[in-house]
Amino acid sequence: MSEPVLEVRGVTKSFGDREVLRGIDLSVAEHESVALIGASGSGKSTLLRCVDLLEDIDDGDILLDGEVITDPSVDPVAVRRRFGLVFQAFNLFPHLNVLENVELGIVRAHGVESQEAGTTARAILARFGLEGRESDRPSELSGGQQQRVAIARAFATRPRAMLLDEVTSALDPELVGEVLGAVRELKAEGVTMLLATHEMSFAREVADRVGFLHEGRLIEVGTAEQVLGSPKQAPTQRFLRRLLEAGRL
């Protein structure tokens, strides 16, 4: 067995007196897609932010390709260039057009010349169904289109792994499908992914494994079929039962 691309070992994180992550252990293999599910406040987004070194952890280790990236001697900016992080709030640069938003990541991550970056960016935008929108500003796009640009921008840097934080939660229901289609494209490409989602049907479709977070603990991890169809732990069962009763499962 080769080393996992991403490994989280015994990670804890508190904000003041509130313990948000309580000894998280998780690994993500090459080309694997792992979905984190759980109620709001369970720690999903905090875990992704810790992996991307946007939050300092209190204890434990996070490894990328076997390197402990949470060591204080490691340059966090260099580490972030190896991840593609997509937030729920798009975070596009409003003063740049669509093409420039995607080009910028390529130039910064790899030092590619602008002309070559533009060619690459155009090809990636076309793959994500955004051909013809290159000159538009983010404000001229729908929320779904903006999120697809954000995903294309992160993918364009050819990251070691993609981190997707509730990428559909800020969208109207009718726009969710187009963003899920963009993530299916990543899956088809074999991109290594760790994603937090509240879309159970989406987790079932694109995740090789699903992890259920409950009160800061990762209490159940297994295939999507096992965790979503036949959960073993009582908190997982209660969570999914509530979703079923609400018509969201």
N, C-alpha and C positions, 0 to 999 in steps of 0.2 A: 504493500500500500504506500503510495506517495504521500508526502505531507499535504495536509489541507492548505488551500489558498489562504483561508482566514480561520483563525482559532481564537476563541475567547475562553480564558481560564480563570475561574473563580473571581470574576469581576464584581466589585461592589461600588456603589455610588450613592452618596447622600447629598441632599440639599438642606443644610441646617440639621434639624432633628429628624427630617423625613428621609428614610432609607428607601431609595427608588429602585436600586438593583441590589439583589441579595445573593451574591455568589453565583453568577451566571457562567455556565459552561456550554459552549456551542462551537461546532466546527462547520465549515462550508468547503466542500471539495471542488476541484476543478470542474467547471461547466455545470455545477449544481446550482439550483435555485431553491432557497430556503425562505419561507414566508413566516413572519411573526404575527400571531393574532393574539387578541386579548382585549379586555375592556379599556376604555380611556383611563390613563393614569397607571396602567400596569407596567410601564417601563419601556415600551417598544421604541419610541422616538429617542428616548435617552440613551438606549443601547446603541442605536445607529450613530448618534452624535458622539458617543464615546469611541466607537470604532473609527470614526473619521477624525478623532482627536480634537473635536470642537468642545468637548468636555473632558476635564481631567478625571481619571478614575481614582478611587480611594485605595483600592487593593486589587490584586490579581494582575493578569497580563493579557495583552492582545497581541497576536502575532499575525504578520502578513508574509506569506512564503517563508515561514520559519523564523523570521526576524521579529524580535520583541519591539514593536513600534511604540509601546508606552514607556520605554526606557527614557529617562529625562535627557539623555544625550542625543536622542533622535530628533532630527529636524521635522517638526510637524507639517511644514509647508511642502517639503519633499514627499512626505507620506501622502498628503492629500492629493497630490498629482497622480498618485497610483490608484486612487478611488474615483468613481464617478458618482457623486451624491446629487440626488434630485429631491428637492423639498416639496411639500404640499402647496407652497405659495409661489411656485414658478421661479421667482428670483432672477428674472431676465433683466438685462440692462435697458431701461426705457429709452435712453438716448441713442441706442444702436438699433439698426434694423435686424431682421431675422438672420441674414447671412453673417453679419458682423458679430452677432452674439455667438454663433457657432464657431466662426473663424478664430475668435479671441482665445477660446479654450485650447484650440490646436496650437496656436502660436505660443501661448504661455507654457503649455505642458511640454511641447517638443521642440520649440524654437524653429518651427517650420516657417519658410518665407511666405509672405502674404498671398502671393499668386497661387502657390501650391496649396496653401490652407484653404483658399477660396474654392479651388477645384474639388478638394476633398469635402468641404462643407456642403457644396451644392449636391454632390452625389448622396451624401447622408440625408440631407433634407428631402430629397426625392424618395429615398427608401422609406421615410416616415410620412409620406403623403403630403409633403409641404412644398412641392415644386410649384413655382409661380408666386410664392409668397416671400421670396428672398428679400425684397426691398421694403416689405411692410415693417412698421414699428410694432412692438408688442401690443400697444393700445389698439391697434387695428385688427387684432386677432381675437377669436373666441377663447374662453378659458381652456378648452380642450386643445386648441391649436397652440396656445402658449405652453401648455405642459408638454406637448409633443416636441416643441422647440427645445425645452429644457432637457428632455430626455435625449434628443439628438445631440445637444451640446455636450452632455456628459459622455455619451457613447463615442463621440468624435475623437476624444483624447485617447481612445483605446485603453481604458483603465483595466487594472488587474481584476477589479470587482466593482460591480454597481451596487449602490446603496439607495434604495427607494423608500422614502418616508411618506406613506399615506398619499401617494401621488394622485389619487382620485377624490380625496375627501373635500377639496375646495370647489368641486365641480357640480354643476347641475346634473341630475341623473341622465339626461339625454346626451351629455357630453362624455360620460364615463367610458362608453364603449370604444371611442376612438383612441383614448389613452391606453386602455387595456390592449388594444391592437398593437400599439407601439411597444408595449412590454412583451407581447407575444413575439414580436420581431426580435427582441433581444434574446428571448428563450430559444428561438429557432437558430440564432447565431451561435448559441452555446456560451453566452456570456455568464460568468459566475455572478450570482445575485443574492443579496440579502435584502428582503423587503418587509416593511410593516404595512399591513393592509387590514381594512375592515370589510373587504369584499370577499366573502367566503367562496362564492362560485369562481372567482378569479384565482384565489389561492388553490382551489381544487384543480384548476386547469393548468396553471403554470408552475406550481411548486413541486419539486421532487420530495421535499419534506416540509412539514409544518410544525412550528413550535408554539405552544400556548404559554403565554406569560400571565401570571396571576400574582398580584401584590409583590412584584419585583422578583419573582422566582420563575424560572423556566421549568414548569412542572410536568410537561409532556411534550415529547418530540417523536415524530414518526412520519410515515408516508401520509400524504394528504387524505388518502382513502381511510387510513386507520384513525387518524386524529379527528377528522371531520365526520367520518361515518360510524366509527366504533370507539369513541374515546374511553380511556381506562380510568381517568382520574375524575372524581366527583366535581371539582370546580370547572373542568372542561365541559363536562356533561351539562352542568347548570348554565354555563355561558351559551352553549350551542342551543339549549332548549329555549332560552330567552330569545335568541335570534330567530328560531323557528316559529315561535309564537308571534313574533313581530313581522313575520313574512320576509325575513332577510337571509334565509338559509336555503 
